[in-house]
Amino acid sequence: VRAVNAVGVVEDDERLVDLSDIKVEKRQGGSIKDSSLIDGILLDKERVHAGMPRSVSDAKIALVNSAIEVKKTEVDAKIQITDPNQLALFLEEEENYIRNLVNTIEKAGANVLVCQKGIDELAQHYLSKKGIFAIRRAKKSDMEALAKATGGTIITNLEDMSGDDLGQASRVEEKKIGDSDMTFITGCPEAKSVSVLLRGGTEHVVDEIRRAFDDAVGVVSVAWEDGAVLTGGGSVLAAVSRDLRTYAETVGGREQMAIEAFASALEIIPRTLAENAGLDPVTTLIELRKAHADGQGHAGINVYEGGVVDMKEANVVEPLRVVEQAIQSATETAIMILRIDDVISSKGVPMDDGMGDMGDFHM
């Protein structure tokens, strides 16, 4: 819920949630309770040099998508050296080029460098001497998330970099999680993205937690966008079923039978909930009907303790869109099947005895 609240936005009176703004990282080791929400960006990367600081406060972040190394020529070229002094000059020129790149980063005011490509070992040395925290080979998606969160600009040409291109963050810190190090970038001023670190004892457990988390985030995001929820436990379907039966009494002929069949079909959900919880479905459904007849509109099935309770007081809810979609999809499927039978009958094809009486068909 906190993750969805953090990334949700309201544009033109429309509530939107971009799930790509919720970055999920899995790490084996520890328990499920060690999972955490980070208000910022989490990178599965470590600093490139041990001499660099492990943490940086008031971070000024340079986002670079070009390599910090000597550029290679676009065509094959050979350099013939006949004098040792020429070799020394050649190496010195390469060193000066790398040093100038690092000086450019420092002059822009950056104390953190996130590079999408490689960083030369010599550049790593100079960066560590300048006290700059550097990460290499970051994912493109991570670079875009960082630019969005920190307000920085992804730079292609270092020579054109200025202080205006840098992103801002309160803290950049490397922490050991499990058997490897990860980088936490928190306190981003324009952060509309969060990271979730999922922990588990084994790889299988972590994968199951990830699947459960994805389902939970999907449901919460739908509820946030719609701005409406319904009570769960089959309470809404039981209430609709009761109202349909009441309405059916005012309708005559075959239409009344169709409405009553639809009402019975809606009760399949609470019946299934009771069966899955190990409860007697008939007894539970009778209790549920009685509760709604007594005016308890939020009454639903308590799958943990058994019986029928007020779902609103129990704080059991489900998104409006999920219930609407379930009813709509089931109705359309039933109509489609009935239309197929109508087509077969109109062509004079005899119905298979195994099909049974379609009058007994329930959604």
N, C-alpha and C positions, 0 to 999 in steps of 0.2 A: 504494500500500500504506500509506504514512504517513497519507494522508487517511482511509482506512477505519479504520485503527487509532485515529485521533484521535476519530472520531465514534461508533465502535462501543460499545455498552453491553451489560451482562449483567443481565437482570432475571428473577428466579425461575428461575435456572439456564438461561435461554434467551438466546442471543446474538442481538442485533438491531442492524441498521444502517439508519439513516434517511438516505437519500441526499439528502434536502432540506437536511441539515445541511452538505453540501458545496456551497459557493457557487462558481460558475464564472463568470469574467469573461474576455472575449476582447478582445485589443487588437492591432490591426494595427501592424506595425513591429517591427524587431528580428528575432532568429532564434528557432528552436524552443528552443534551449538557454537562452534568456532566460526561458522559462516557469518559474514558481516556485510553491511552496506557502506560504501565509501562515497562521500559527497564530493566526487571529482572523478579523475581518470586513473585507472589502474593498468599499468603496463607490465607484461610478462617479460621484462628486460632488466638487466643490471647495468651499472656504470661500466664503462669500457676499460677503466684503469683503476688499480687499487689505490693509487695516490690521490684520487679525486675525493672530495668530501662526500660522506654518506648522506648528508641532508643539507638542504639549502633553504633558508627562510627568505621571504620577500623575493620570490623567484622571478627573474626576467627570462622568459623562455624563447629561444630562437628555434624555429621550425624550418629545417632545411631538407629539401628532397634531392639534393645533389651530393655526390661523394666528396668528402674532405680528404682529397689525395691528389697526387700529380695527375693531370689530365693526359690521357693517351692520344696519340695522333690518330686521325680518322683513316689514314693510309699507312701501309707498312713502310717503315723507314729504318735505315741503319745508320748508326753513328760510329765512325771509325776514329779511334783515339790512338795517337802515336806517342803521346807524351803523358807521363803520370800527372803532371800539373793540369792537363786538360781534364783528366778524370776527376781530380779534386775540385776543379771549377764546376764541372757538371753536377757533382753531388752537392756542392755548396749552393748552386742555383736551385736545385730541387728543395733543399732545406729552407732556403729563403722564401720560396713560393709557399711552402706549408706554413712557415712562421707568419707570413703576411696574412694568410687566410685566418689563422687563429687570432692575430692582432685585430683583424676586421671584426671578428665576432666580439672580442673584448671591448673595442671602441664603441660598438653599438650599445653596450651596457648589458649584454647577456651574461648571466651566470649559470644558465642551464642550456644545453644543446641537445635537441632531439633530431637525429638524422635518419632519413628514410633509407639511406644507402650506407656504404662503408666509411670508416674513419681510419686513415693511415696510422700506423704505429707511432710514427714521429709526431703526427698531429695529436695523438693521445697523450704523448709525453708533454707537449707544450700546453695542451688544455689543462692537464693536471697541475702544471706549474702555475697556471693562471688561476687555479681554484675553481675551474668550471666543471660542473657535473654534466657528463655527456653520455648519451645513449645512441647506439647505432642500429641500423636495419629495423627500424620500427615499421609496423604495418601501415599501409596506406589508410586503412579505416581508422587506425589510432591517430594518425596525423590529422585527419579531418576532424575527428572528435576533439582533439586538443585545440585545434584552431577555433572550433566553435565554442569550446568552454573557456579558453583563456583570452580570446579576442585577438590572437596573433595571426600573422599572415605566413603562409607556407612560401618559403623563398627558394628560388631556383638558382639565382646568381648571387653569390655571397658579396660580390663587389658592390651591389646595389642595396645592401641591407642597411637599415637605419633603426634607430630606437623605436620608431613608430610601428615597425613590423613585429616587435616582440610581444609575446603573450605574458599575462600576469597570473601569478598564483601565490598563495600565502606560504605554501611549503611544498618542497619536493624532497622525498625521502626514500631511501632504499631499505627494505625490510626483508628479513629472511622468513619465508613462508614454506614450511615443510623442508624439503631438501634443496630448494633453490631460492634465489633472491628475486624480489619484485619491486617495482618503483611505484610509489603512491604520489599522485599530484593532486593536492587538495587546496581548498580555499580559492577556487577560481571565481572571479567576479561576475562573469557572464555565464556561469555554469547552468546549462539546462540539460545536463547529462550526469549520470551517476554510474558507479561500477558496483557490481556485486561479486564478492568472493565466496564461492561455495566450497566447503570442506567436507571430507568424509574419510573413513578409515581405509576403504578400498576403492579401486577404480570403478567397480560395479556400483557401489553406494553413491559415489559422486555423480555418475551418469544418471542414476535414478533421481537424485536430488535435482539435477539439471532439468530433467523432463517434468518433474513436479513443479519446479519454479516457473518454467515456461508456461505451463497450463495456468498457474495461479496469476501470473502477470497478465496473460491474455484475458482472463475473466475480469480482473480488477480494471484493466484499461477500458474494456467495453463498458463496465459500470460507470467509470469516470466520464467517458465521452457522452454517454446517454444522460448522466446526472440523475439516474433513477434506478432503484432496485426493488425487487419483490421479496416477500417472505418465502423461505424455502420449505423443505420437508414435505413437498406435495400440497402445501396449503392453498396456493393459488389455483392449481388445477382442480382441487376438490371444491373450491368455492365456485369456479366457473362451471363445473359439472352440475352442482346443485342449482345454479341459476338457469342452466339450460333445461334441466328437468322441469323446473317451475314454468319456464317459457313454453316447453313442449305441450303442457296441459292446455294452453290457449290456442294451440294449432291443431287442426284436425287432419284426418287422412294419413296417407303414407309419410307425409312430411314429419308428422309427430314421431313416427318410428325412426326416421333418419336422425332427428335431433337427439332422441334418447340413446341411439347407438353411438352418436358422437360423444355424448356425455359419459357413457360407459367407457369409451376408449380413453378419455382423459384420465380416468381413474387407474389406468394401467401403471402410470408413474408412481403414485403412492403405494399401489399394491406391490410393485417391484421393489420399492424401497423397504417395505416391510419384510419381504422374502429375503432380500440380501442381508438384512439385519438379524435374521433368524427369528423373526416374529411371525405369529399366525396372521396371514394376510387377510383372511375373512374377518376375524375378530377386530383386527386393527382398522380395517376399512369401515366396519360398522361404527366403531368408536369415533372415527374421523367424521363420518356423516352426521352422527349425533351432535358432535361438537359444533359443526357448522350450522346445523338446524337450530341450535341453542344460541346462535348469534356470535359464535367465536370465529370471526372471519379469518384470523391469522393462525388457526389451529393446524398443526402439522405433525408429522411422525418424528418422535425422538429415537433415532437409530442407535443411540448409545445406551440409554436406560430403558427403552421400550415405552409404549404408551403414546398418548397424544398430548402435546404441550403447545403453548403459545410461542410461535416461532419469532415473533417480534421481541418478546421478552428474552428469549433464548439467544437473540442476536444472530439468527440464521437467515441469511439473505442470498439471493442469486440475481444476476443481471436481467433486466427487463428484456433486452435483445435476445438473450439465450432462450427464454421461454417463448417469445414470439416466433423465433426461428424454428423451434422444435414443433410447435403447433402448425405453423405454415407448411413446413417440409412434410410432416406426416399427412396433412390434408391433401397436398398436391400429389403425394405418392399414391394415396388411396384413390383419388380421382383418376390418375393415370392408369391404374390397374383396371378400374371399372370401365374406362373407355376402351381398353384393349378387348375386354370381353364383349362390349357392344359391337366392335368391328367384326369380331369372329362370328357373332350371332347374325349380323346383317348379311354376311357372305354365305350363310347356310352351312357353316362348318359345324359338325356335331361337337358338343362339349365333352371333354374327357370325364368319365365318371369319377376319376380321382380328384377332380376340381372341387367337388362338393357343391353344396347350395350356397351361392354367393350372397343369399339373404342372411347367412350367418356370419358374413365377413365383418371383422372389426378392425379398426385402424390401430 
